[in-house]
Amino acid sequence: MQRTISLPDDLLAQIEGTAAQQGKSVDQWLEEAVRARLEDRKWLDLLEYGARTGRASGYTAADVPRVVKARRRINAGRG
């Protein structure tokens, strides 16, 4: 599917220069950049979820090694 997007001239010039240096078309470079950004966003969302869940649990950073060790013992007993 093709879409038309608008970019500021200075940004487009940077993209064109970077793509050329890497031997890629602007389309190829943009596709890779957008995919990478979407993947980064997934990780950031996961980290934010973990931080929220951790705060809601009432555990502190000092509790983490003990909780992880206890969970590993439980998981080892299942195997």
PDB file of N, CA, C and O in Angstrom:
ATOM      1  N   MET A   1       0.841  -1.169   0.000  1.00  0.00           N
ATOM      2  CA  MET A   1       0.000   0.000   0.000  1.00  0.00           C
ATOM      3  C   MET A   1       0.891   1.238   0.000  1.00  0.00           C
ATOM      4  O   MET A   1       1.899   1.284   0.706  1.00  0.00           O
ATOM      5  N   GLN A   2       0.537   2.189  -0.752  1.00  0.00           N
ATOM      6  CA  GLN A   2       1.315   3.415  -0.791  1.00  0.00           C
ATOM      7  C   GLN A   2       0.541   4.540  -0.126  1.00  0.00           C
ATOM      8  O   GLN A   2      -0.680   4.641  -0.252  1.00  0.00           O
ATOM      9  N   ARG A   3       1.280   5.383   0.584  1.00  0.00           N
ATOM     10  CA  ARG A   3       0.718   6.560   1.237  1.00  0.00           C
ATOM     11  C   ARG A   3       1.623   7.728   0.913  1.00  0.00           C
ATOM     12  O   ARG A   3       2.803   7.551   0.607  1.00  0.00           O
ATOM     13  N   THR A   4       1.078   8.885   0.979  1.00  0.00           N
ATOM     14  CA  THR A   4       1.871  10.094   0.821  1.00  0.00           C
ATOM     15  C   THR A   4       2.000  10.737   2.189  1.00  0.00           C
ATOM     16  O   THR A   4       1.005  10.938   2.885  1.00  0.00           O
ATOM     17  N   ILE A   5       3.226  11.059   2.574  1.00  0.00           N
ATOM     18  CA  ILE A   5       3.440  11.740   3.838  1.00  0.00           C
ATOM     19  C   ILE A   5       4.197  13.036   3.576  1.00  0.00           C
ATOM     20  O   ILE A   5       4.880  13.180   2.562  1.00  0.00           O
ATOM     21  N   SER A   6       4.065  13.960   4.493  1.00  0.00           N
ATOM     22  CA  SER A   6       4.774  15.232   4.383  1.00  0.00           C
ATOM     23  C   SER A   6       5.850  15.290   5.451  1.00  0.00           C
ATOM     24  O   SER A   6       5.611  14.972   6.615  1.00  0.00           O
ATOM     25  N   LEU A   7       7.021  15.694   5.041  1.00  0.00           N
ATOM     26  CA  LEU A   7       8.143  15.864   5.965  1.00  0.00           C
ATOM     27  C   LEU A   7       8.758  17.233   5.733  1.00  0.00           C
ATOM     28  O   LEU A   7       8.763  17.725   4.605  1.00  0.00           O
ATOM     29  N   PRO A   8       9.276  17.853   6.781  1.00  0.00           N
ATOM     30  CA  PRO A   8       9.993  19.117   6.582  1.00  0.00           C
ATOM     31  C   PRO A   8      11.191  18.883   5.659  1.00  0.00           C
ATOM     32  O   PRO A   8      11.802  17.815   5.675  1.00  0.00           O
ATOM     33  N   ASP A   9      11.512  19.889   4.863  1.00  0.00           N
ATOM     34  CA  ASP A   9      12.600  19.761   3.886  1.00  0.00           C
ATOM     35  C   ASP A   9      13.923  19.368   4.525  1.00  0.00           C
ATOM     36  O   ASP A   9      14.662  18.556   3.968  1.00  0.00           O
ATOM     37  N   ASP A  10      14.231  19.934   5.691  1.00  0.00           N
ATOM     38  CA  ASP A  10      15.508  19.622   6.340  1.00  0.00           C
ATOM     39  C   ASP A  10      15.561  18.160   6.790  1.00  0.00           C
ATOM     40  O   ASP A  10      16.604  17.514   6.696  1.00  0.00           O
ATOM     41  N   LEU A  11      14.440  17.651   7.273  1.00  0.00           N
ATOM     42  CA  LEU A  11      14.399  16.248   7.695  1.00  0.00           C
ATOM     43  C   LEU A  11      14.518  15.323   6.492  1.00  0.00           C
ATOM     44  O   LEU A  11      15.243  14.330   6.543  1.00  0.00           O
ATOM     45  N   LEU A  12      13.823  15.637   5.426  1.00  0.00           N
ATOM     46  CA  LEU A  12      13.919  14.822   4.214  1.00  0.00           C
ATOM     47  C   LEU A  12      15.338  14.809   3.677  1.00  0.00           C
ATOM     48  O   LEU A  12      15.822  13.772   3.223  1.00  0.00           O
ATOM     49  N   ALA A  13      16.007  15.950   3.725  1.00  0.00           N
ATOM     50  CA  ALA A  13      17.396  16.008   3.256  1.00  0.00           C
ATOM     51  C   ALA A  13      18.287  15.106   4.105  1.00  0.00           C
ATOM     52  O   ALA A  13      19.164  14.426   3.571  1.00  0.00           O
ATOM     53  N   GLN A  14      18.074  15.092   5.415  1.00  0.00           N
ATOM     54  CA  GLN A  14      18.858  14.209   6.293  1.00  0.00           C
ATOM     55  C   GLN A  14      18.595  12.748   5.961  1.00  0.00           C
ATOM     56  O   GLN A  14      19.521  11.938   5.900  1.00  0.00           O
ATOM     57  N   ILE A  15      17.327  12.417   5.746  1.00  0.00           N
ATOM     58  CA  ILE A  15      16.958  11.036   5.419  1.00  0.00           C
ATOM     59  C   ILE A  15      17.591  10.626   4.099  1.00  0.00           C
ATOM     60  O   ILE A  15      18.153   9.536   3.986  1.00  0.00           O
ATOM     61  N   GLU A  16      17.501  11.488   3.113  1.00  0.00           N
ATOM     62  CA  GLU A  16      18.080  11.178   1.799  1.00  0.00           C
ATOM     63  C   GLU A  16      19.590  10.978   1.904  1.00  0.00           C
ATOM     64  O   GLU A  16      20.139  10.058   1.298  1.00  0.00           O
ATOM     65  N   GLY A  17      20.256  11.832   2.669  1.00  0.00           N
ATOM     66  CA  GLY A  17      21.702  11.698   2.836  1.00  0.00           C
ATOM     67  C   GLY A  17      22.085  10.420   3.559  1.00  0.00           C
ATOM     68  O   GLY A  17      23.018   9.725   3.157  1.00  0.00           O
ATOM     69  N   THR A  18      21.366  10.114   4.623  1.00  0.00           N
ATOM     70  CA  THR A  18      21.659   8.906   5.399  1.00  0.00           C
ATOM     71  C   THR A  18      21.383   7.655   4.573  1.00  0.00           C
ATOM     72  O   THR A  18      22.179   6.715   4.574  1.00  0.00           O
ATOM     73  N   ALA A  19      20.260   7.646   3.871  1.00  0.00           N
ATOM     74  CA  ALA A  19      19.926   6.492   3.024  1.00  0.00           C
ATOM     75  C   ALA A  19      20.991   6.290   1.966  1.00  0.00           C
ATOM     76  O   ALA A  19      21.414   5.160   1.723  1.00  0.00           O
ATOM     77  N   ALA A  20      21.431   7.366   1.332  1.00  0.00           N
ATOM     78  CA  ALA A  20      22.459   7.268   0.291  1.00  0.00           C
ATOM     79  C   ALA A  20      23.761   6.725   0.865  1.00  0.00           C
ATOM     80  O   ALA A  20      24.412   5.889   0.238  1.00  0.00           O
ATOM     81  N   GLN A  21      24.149   7.193   2.055  1.00  0.00           N
ATOM     82  CA  GLN A  21      25.377   6.699   2.688  1.00  0.00           C
ATOM     83  C   GLN A  21      25.303   5.209   2.960  1.00  0.00           C
ATOM     84  O   GLN A  21      26.316   4.511   2.917  1.00  0.00           O
ATOM     85  N   GLN A  22      24.106   4.724   3.240  1.00  0.00           N
ATOM     86  CA  GLN A  22      23.925   3.309   3.552  1.00  0.00           C
ATOM     87  C   GLN A  22      23.586   2.485   2.316  1.00  0.00           C
ATOM     88  O   GLN A  22      23.356   1.280   2.415  1.00  0.00           O
ATOM     89  N   GLY A  23      23.554   3.128   1.155  1.00  0.00           N
ATOM     90  CA  GLY A  23      23.256   2.408  -0.076  1.00  0.00           C
ATOM     91  C   GLY A  23      21.820   1.932  -0.163  1.00  0.00           C
ATOM     92  O   GLY A  23      21.538   0.889  -0.752  1.00  0.00           O
ATOM     93  N   LYS A  24      20.909   2.701   0.427  1.00  0.00           N
ATOM     94  CA  LYS A  24      19.493   2.318   0.449  1.00  0.00           C
ATOM     95  C   LYS A  24      18.667   3.418  -0.188  1.00  0.00           C
ATOM     96  O   LYS A  24      19.081   4.574  -0.274  1.00  0.00           O
ATOM     97  N   SER A  25      17.487   3.020  -0.631  1.00  0.00           N
ATOM     98  CA  SER A  25      16.546   4.032  -1.110  1.00  0.00           C
ATOM     99  C   SER A  25      15.909   4.697   0.111  1.00  0.00           C
ATOM    100  O   SER A  25      15.959   4.167   1.222  1.00  0.00           O
ATOM    101  N   VAL A  26      15.322   5.845  -0.115  1.00  0.00           N
ATOM    102  CA  VAL A  26      14.621   6.530   0.975  1.00  0.00           C
ATOM    103  C   VAL A  26      13.505   5.635   1.505  1.00  0.00           C
ATOM    104  O   VAL A  26      13.309   5.556   2.718  1.00  0.00           O
ATOM    105  N   ASP A  27      12.780   4.969   0.631  1.00  0.00           N
ATOM    106  CA  ASP A  27      11.703   4.075   1.064  1.00  0.00           C
ATOM    107  C   ASP A  27      12.234   2.948   1.954  1.00  0.00           C
ATOM    108  O   ASP A  27      11.652   2.646   2.996  1.00  0.00           O
ATOM    109  N   GLN A  28      13.348   2.328   1.535  1.00  0.00           N
ATOM    110  CA  GLN A  28      13.935   1.246   2.337  1.00  0.00           C
ATOM    111  C   GLN A  28      14.355   1.769   3.704  1.00  0.00           C
ATOM    112  O   GLN A  28      14.071   1.155   4.732  1.00  0.00           O
ATOM    113  N   TRP A  29      15.032   2.906   3.701  1.00  0.00           N
ATOM    114  CA  TRP A  29      15.531   3.463   4.950  1.00  0.00           C
ATOM    115  C   TRP A  29      14.384   3.804   5.888  1.00  0.00           C
ATOM    116  O   TRP A  29      14.433   3.491   7.078  1.00  0.00           O
ATOM    117  N   LEU A  30      13.355   4.443   5.352  1.00  0.00           N
ATOM    118  CA  LEU A  30      12.201   4.812   6.182  1.00  0.00           C
ATOM    119  C   LEU A  30      11.477   3.580   6.728  1.00  0.00           C
ATOM    120  O   LEU A  30      11.057   3.565   7.885  1.00  0.00           O
ATOM    121  N   GLU A  31      11.333   2.555   5.897  1.00  0.00           N
ATOM    122  CA  GLU A  31      10.669   1.340   6.371  1.00  0.00           C
ATOM    123  C   GLU A  31      11.438   0.741   7.552  1.00  0.00           C
ATOM    124  O   GLU A  31      10.840   0.376   8.564  1.00  0.00           O
ATOM    125  N   GLU A  32      12.760   0.642   7.422  1.00  0.00           N
ATOM    126  CA  GLU A  32      13.574   0.103   8.519  1.00  0.00           C
ATOM    127  C   GLU A  32      13.475   0.976   9.764  1.00  0.00           C
ATOM    128  O   GLU A  32      13.375   0.470  10.882  1.00  0.00           O
ATOM    129  N   ALA A  33      13.504   2.281   9.563  1.00  0.00           N
ATOM    130  CA  ALA A  33      13.447   3.201  10.704  1.00  0.00           C
ATOM    131  C   ALA A  33      12.108   3.097  11.434  1.00  0.00           C
ATOM    132  O   ALA A  33      12.066   3.091  12.664  1.00  0.00           O
ATOM    133  N   VAL A  34      11.033   3.018  10.682  1.00  0.00           N
ATOM    134  CA  VAL A  34       9.705   2.930  11.297  1.00  0.00           C
ATOM    135  C   VAL A  34       9.550   1.595  12.016  1.00  0.00           C
ATOM    136  O   VAL A  34       9.029   1.548  13.130  1.00  0.00           O
ATOM    137  N   ARG A  35       9.997   0.516  11.389  1.00  0.00           N
ATOM    138  CA  ARG A  35       9.910  -0.798  12.057  1.00  0.00           C
ATOM    139  C   ARG A  35      10.713  -0.806  13.360  1.00  0.00           C
ATOM    140  O   ARG A  35      10.247  -1.321  14.376  1.00  0.00           O
ATOM    141  N   ALA A  36      11.910  -0.239  13.330  1.00  0.00           N
ATOM    142  CA  ALA A  36      12.746  -0.186  14.531  1.00  0.00           C
ATOM    143  C   ALA A  36      12.069   0.634  15.618  1.00  0.00           C
ATOM    144  O   ALA A  36      12.088   0.254  16.789  1.00  0.00           O
ATOM    145  N   ARG A  37      11.476   1.744  15.240  1.00  0.00           N
ATOM    146  CA  ARG A  37      10.795   2.602  16.218  1.00  0.00           C
ATOM    147  C   ARG A  37       9.594   1.903  16.825  1.00  0.00           C
ATOM    148  O   ARG A  37       9.352   2.021  18.026  1.00  0.00           O
ATOM    149  N   LEU A  38       8.836   1.176  16.011  1.00  0.00           N
ATOM    150  CA  LEU A  38       7.696   0.429  16.534  1.00  0.00           C
ATOM    151  C   LEU A  38       8.157  -0.658  17.508  1.00  0.00           C
ATOM    152  O   LEU A  38       7.521  -0.881  18.538  1.00  0.00           O
ATOM    153  N   GLU A  39       9.249  -1.323  17.183  1.00  0.00           N
ATOM    154  CA  GLU A  39       9.795  -2.355  18.082  1.00  0.00           C
ATOM    155  C   GLU A  39      10.264  -1.718  19.389  1.00  0.00           C
ATOM    156  O   GLU A  39      10.007  -2.251  20.468  1.00  0.00           O
ATOM    157  N   ASP A  40      10.946  -0.585  19.294  1.00  0.00           N
ATOM    158  CA  ASP A  40      11.366   0.141  20.502  1.00  0.00           C
ATOM    159  C   ASP A  40      10.157   0.494  21.363  1.00  0.00           C
ATOM    160  O   ASP A  40      10.204   0.372  22.587  1.00  0.00           O
ATOM    161  N   ARG A  41       9.082   0.930  20.723  1.00  0.00           N
ATOM    162  CA  ARG A  41       7.878   1.319  21.457  1.00  0.00           C
ATOM    163  C   ARG A  41       7.305   0.141  22.213  1.00  0.00           C
ATOM    164  O   ARG A  41       6.841   0.297  23.343  1.00  0.00           O
ATOM    165  N   LYS A  42       7.330  -1.055  21.600  1.00  0.00           N
ATOM    166  CA  LYS A  42       6.841  -2.256  22.292  1.00  0.00           C
ATOM    167  C   LYS A  42       7.632  -2.485  23.570  1.00  0.00           C
ATOM    168  O   LYS A  42       7.054  -2.764  24.621  1.00  0.00           O
ATOM    169  N   TRP A  43       8.968  -2.367  23.483  1.00  0.00           N
ATOM    170  CA  TRP A  43       9.808  -2.573  24.661  1.00  0.00           C
ATOM    171  C   TRP A  43       9.537  -1.503  25.719  1.00  0.00           C
ATOM    172  O   TRP A  43       9.457  -1.808  26.908  1.00  0.00           O
ATOM    173  N   LEU A  44       9.399  -0.267  25.289  1.00  0.00           N
ATOM    174  CA  LEU A  44       9.119   0.806  26.244  1.00  0.00           C
ATOM    175  C   LEU A  44       7.778   0.589  26.928  1.00  0.00           C
ATOM    176  O   LEU A  44       7.648   0.811  28.132  1.00  0.00           O
ATOM    177  N   ASP A  45       6.786   0.159  26.169  1.00  0.00           N
ATOM    178  CA  ASP A  45       5.479  -0.143  26.758  1.00  0.00           C
ATOM    179  C   ASP A  45       5.591  -1.272  27.783  1.00  0.00           C
ATOM    180  O   ASP A  45       4.982  -1.210  28.851  1.00  0.00           O
ATOM    181  N   LEU A  46       6.371  -2.301  27.452  1.00  0.00           N
ATOM    182  CA  LEU A  46       6.559  -3.414  28.378  1.00  0.00           C
ATOM    183  C   LEU A  46       7.267  -2.960  29.652  1.00  0.00           C
ATOM    184  O   LEU A  46       6.885  -3.359  30.752  1.00  0.00           O
ATOM    185  N   LEU A  47       8.288  -2.135  29.507  1.00  0.00           N
ATOM    186  CA  LEU A  47       9.001  -1.622  30.677  1.00  0.00           C
ATOM    187  C   LEU A  47       8.094  -0.750  31.545  1.00  0.00           C
ATOM    188  O   LEU A  47       8.132  -0.832  32.772  1.00  0.00           O
ATOM    189  N   GLU A  48       7.283   0.080  30.900  1.00  0.00           N
ATOM    190  CA  GLU A  48       6.340   0.912  31.647  1.00  0.00           C
ATOM    191  C   GLU A  48       5.320   0.057  32.387  1.00  0.00           C
ATOM    192  O   GLU A  48       4.978   0.343  33.534  1.00  0.00           O
ATOM    193  N   TYR A  49       4.832  -1.000  31.723  1.00  0.00           N
ATOM    194  CA  TYR A  49       3.898  -1.918  32.363  1.00  0.00           C
ATOM    195  C   TYR A  49       4.554  -2.565  33.589  1.00  0.00           C
ATOM    196  O   TYR A  49       3.948  -2.656  34.657  1.00  0.00           O
ATOM    197  N   GLY A  50       5.794  -3.009  33.416  1.00  0.00           N
ATOM    198  CA  GLY A  50       6.505  -3.631  34.531  1.00  0.00           C
ATOM    199  C   GLY A  50       6.695  -2.672  35.687  1.00  0.00           C
ATOM    200  O   GLY A  50       6.555  -3.062  36.846  1.00  0.00           O
ATOM    201  N   ALA A  51       7.012  -1.426  35.389  1.00  0.00           N
ATOM    202  CA  ALA A  51       7.192  -0.432  36.451  1.00  0.00           C
ATOM    203  C   ALA A  51       5.882  -0.183  37.180  1.00  0.00           C
ATOM    204  O   ALA A  51       5.860  -0.112  38.409  1.00  0.00           O
ATOM    205  N   ARG A  52       4.784  -0.050  36.430  1.00  0.00           N
ATOM    206  CA  ARG A  52       3.470   0.163  37.068  1.00  0.00           C
ATOM    207  C   ARG A  52       3.089  -1.025  37.927  1.00  0.00           C
ATOM    208  O   ARG A  52       2.640  -0.863  39.062  1.00  0.00           O
ATOM    209  N   THR A  53       3.268  -2.222  37.383  1.00  0.00           N
ATOM    210  CA  THR A  53       2.916  -3.441  38.113  1.00  0.00           C
ATOM    211  C   THR A  53       3.768  -3.579  39.366  1.00  0.00           C
ATOM    212  O   THR A  53       3.278  -3.966  40.426  1.00  0.00           O
ATOM    213  N   GLY A  54       5.057  -3.255  39.229  1.00  0.00           N
ATOM    214  CA  GLY A  54       5.953  -3.329  40.386  1.00  0.00           C
ATOM    215  C   GLY A  54       5.541  -2.376  41.482  1.00  0.00           C
ATOM    216  O   GLY A  54       5.526  -2.742  42.657  1.00  0.00           O
ATOM    217  N   ARG A  55       5.207  -1.151  41.105  1.00  0.00           N
ATOM    218  CA  ARG A  55       4.760  -0.180  42.119  1.00  0.00           C
ATOM    219  C   ARG A  55       3.479  -0.639  42.783  1.00  0.00           C
ATOM    220  O   ARG A  55       3.329  -0.506  43.997  1.00  0.00           O
ATOM    221  N   ALA A  56       2.551  -1.179  42.004  1.00  0.00           N
ATOM    222  CA  ALA A  56       1.267  -1.624  42.549  1.00  0.00           C
ATOM    223  C   ALA A  56       1.428  -2.822  43.473  1.00  0.00           C
ATOM    224  O   ALA A  56       0.605  -3.028  44.364  1.00  0.00           O
ATOM    225  N   SER A  57       2.478  -3.616  43.273  1.00  0.00           N
ATOM    226  CA  SER A  57       2.678  -4.823  44.085  1.00  0.00           C
ATOM    227  C   SER A  57       3.103  -4.509  45.503  1.00  0.00           C
ATOM    228  O   SER A  57       2.919  -5.316  46.414  1.00  0.00           O
ATOM    229  N   GLY A  58       3.675  -3.322  45.685  1.00  0.00           N
ATOM    230  CA  GLY A  58       4.150  -2.965  47.018  1.00  0.00           C
ATOM    231  C   GLY A  58       5.587  -3.389  47.280  1.00  0.00           C
ATOM    232  O   GLY A  58       6.154  -3.040  48.315  1.00  0.00           O
ATOM    233  N   TYR A  59       6.186  -4.140  46.354  1.00  0.00           N
ATOM    234  CA  TYR A  59       7.580  -4.538  46.529  1.00  0.00           C
ATOM    235  C   TYR A  59       8.496  -3.356  46.256  1.00  0.00           C
ATOM    236  O   TYR A  59       8.149  -2.448  45.500  1.00  0.00           O
ATOM    237  N   THR A  60       9.655  -3.375  46.869  1.00  0.00           N
ATOM    238  CA  THR A  60      10.666  -2.363  46.608  1.00  0.00           C
ATOM    239  C   THR A  60      11.799  -3.000  45.802  1.00  0.00           C
ATOM    240  O   THR A  60      11.843  -4.220  45.640  1.00  0.00           O
ATOM    241  N   ALA A  61      12.701  -2.178  45.305  1.00  0.00           N
ATOM    242  CA  ALA A  61      13.852  -2.695  44.560  1.00  0.00           C
ATOM    243  C   ALA A  61      14.664  -3.656  45.420  1.00  0.00           C
ATOM    244  O   ALA A  61      15.238  -4.617  44.907  1.00  0.00           O
ATOM    245  N   ALA A  62      14.712  -3.402  46.716  1.00  0.00           N
ATOM    246  CA  ALA A  62      15.458  -4.277  47.623  1.00  0.00           C
ATOM    247  C   ALA A  62      14.827  -5.663  47.722  1.00  0.00           C
ATOM    248  O   ALA A  62      15.514  -6.629  48.054  1.00  0.00           O
ATOM    249  N   ASP A  63      13.528  -5.774  47.440  1.00  0.00           N
ATOM    250  CA  ASP A  63      12.826  -7.055  47.518  1.00  0.00           C
ATOM    251  C   ASP A  63      13.072  -7.941  46.297  1.00  0.00           C
ATOM    252  O   ASP A  63      12.874  -9.155  46.363  1.00  0.00           O
ATOM    253  N   VAL A  64      13.498  -7.349  45.194  1.00  0.00           N
ATOM    254  CA  VAL A  64      13.566  -8.068  43.922  1.00  0.00           C
ATOM    255  C   VAL A  64      14.431  -9.323  43.987  1.00  0.00           C
ATOM    256  O   VAL A  64      13.956 -10.378  43.565  1.00  0.00           O
ATOM    257  N   PRO A  65      15.681  -9.285  44.491  1.00  0.00           N
ATOM    258  CA  PRO A  65      16.481 -10.522  44.510  1.00  0.00           C
ATOM    259  C   PRO A  65      15.813 -11.663  45.286  1.00  0.00           C
ATOM    260  O   PRO A  65      15.864 -12.820  44.867  1.00  0.00           O
ATOM    261  N   ARG A  66      15.195 -11.330  46.405  1.00  0.00           N
ATOM    262  CA  ARG A  66      14.527 -12.360  47.208  1.00  0.00           C
ATOM    263  C   ARG A  66      13.325 -12.935  46.471  1.00  0.00           C
ATOM    264  O   ARG A  66      13.124 -14.149  46.470  1.00  0.00           O
ATOM    265  N   VAL A  67      12.534 -12.091  45.852  1.00  0.00           N
ATOM    266  CA  VAL A  67      11.348 -12.540  45.131  1.00  0.00           C
ATOM    267  C   VAL A  67      11.746 -13.389  43.924  1.00  0.00           C
ATOM    268  O   VAL A  67      11.132 -14.425  43.667  1.00  0.00           O
ATOM    269  N   VAL A  68      12.762 -12.961  43.187  1.00  0.00           N
ATOM    270  CA  VAL A  68      13.228 -13.729  42.027  1.00  0.00           C
ATOM    271  C   VAL A  68      13.741 -15.092  42.479  1.00  0.00           C
ATOM    272  O   VAL A  68      13.435 -16.109  41.857  1.00  0.00           O
ATOM    273  N   LYS A  69      14.513 -15.117  43.549  1.00  0.00           N
ATOM    274  CA  LYS A  69      15.049 -16.385  44.058  1.00  0.00           C
ATOM    275  C   LYS A  69      13.915 -17.326  44.466  1.00  0.00           C
ATOM    276  O   LYS A  69      13.957 -18.519  44.166  1.00  0.00           O
ATOM    277  N   ALA A  70      12.917 -16.796  45.142  1.00  0.00           N
ATOM    278  CA  ALA A  70      11.776 -17.613  45.559  1.00  0.00           C
ATOM    279  C   ALA A  70      11.020 -18.144  44.347  1.00  0.00           C
ATOM    280  O   ALA A  70      10.616 -19.307  44.338  1.00  0.00           O
ATOM    281  N   ARG A  71      10.819 -17.310  43.318  1.00  0.00           N
ATOM    282  CA  ARG A  71      10.100 -17.731  42.126  1.00  0.00           C
ATOM    283  C   ARG A  71      10.890 -18.807  41.384  1.00  0.00           C
ATOM    284  O   ARG A  71      10.304 -19.748  40.849  1.00  0.00           O
ATOM    285  N   ARG A  72      12.201 -18.675  41.351  1.00  0.00           N
ATOM    286  CA  ARG A  72      13.026 -19.681  40.669  1.00  0.00           C
ATOM    287  C   ARG A  72      12.945 -21.019  41.398  1.00  0.00           C
ATOM    288  O   ARG A  72      12.932 -22.075  40.765  1.00  0.00           O
ATOM    289  N   ARG A  73      12.892 -20.973  42.721  1.00  0.00           N
ATOM    290  CA  ARG A  73      12.749 -22.219  43.482  1.00  0.00           C
ATOM    291  C   ARG A  73      11.412 -22.899  43.165  1.00  0.00           C
ATOM    292  O   ARG A  73      11.346 -24.117  42.994  1.00  0.00           O
ATOM    293  N   ILE A  74      10.364 -22.098  43.091  1.00  0.00           N
ATOM    294  CA  ILE A  74       9.026 -22.640  42.756  1.00  0.00           C
ATOM    295  C   ILE A  74       9.053 -23.256  41.369  1.00  0.00           C
ATOM    296  O   ILE A  74       8.573 -24.372  41.170  1.00  0.00           O
ATOM    297  N   ASN A  75       9.618 -22.524  40.399  1.00  0.00           N
ATOM    298  CA  ASN A  75       9.663 -23.027  39.017  1.00  0.00           C
ATOM    299  C   ASN A  75      10.532 -24.279  38.901  1.00  0.00           C
ATOM    300  O   ASN A  75      10.201 -25.184  38.135  1.00  0.00           O
ATOM    301  N   ALA A  76      11.620 -24.345  39.638  1.00  0.00           N
ATOM    302  CA  ALA A  76      12.492 -25.527  39.592  1.00  0.00           C
ATOM    303  C   ALA A  76      11.773 -26.758  40.137  1.00  0.00           C
ATOM    304  O   ALA A  76      11.991 -27.871  39.658  1.00  0.00           O
ATOM    305  N   GLY A  77      10.924 -26.560  41.127  1.00  0.00           N
ATOM    306  CA  GLY A  77      10.174 -27.665  41.698  1.00  0.00           C
ATOM    307  C   GLY A  77       9.129 -28.241  40.757  1.00  0.00           C
ATOM    308  O   GLY A  77       8.691 -29.378  40.931  1.00  0.00           O
ATOM    309  N   ARG A  78       8.733 -27.466  39.769  1.00  0.00           N
ATOM    310  CA  ARG A  78       7.730 -27.908  38.804  1.00  0.00           C
ATOM    311  C   ARG A  78       8.348 -28.791  37.714  1.00  0.00           C
ATOM    312  O   ARG A  78       7.659 -29.612  37.108  1.00  0.00           O
ATOM    313  N   GLY A  79       9.653 -28.616  37.469  1.00  0.00           N
ATOM    314  CA  GLY A  79      10.297 -29.294  36.342  1.00  0.00           C
ATOM    315  C   GLY A  79      10.764 -30.618  36.683  1.00  0.00           C
ATOM    316  O   GLY A  79      11.327 -31.312  35.837  1.00  0.00           O
TER     317      GLY A  79
END
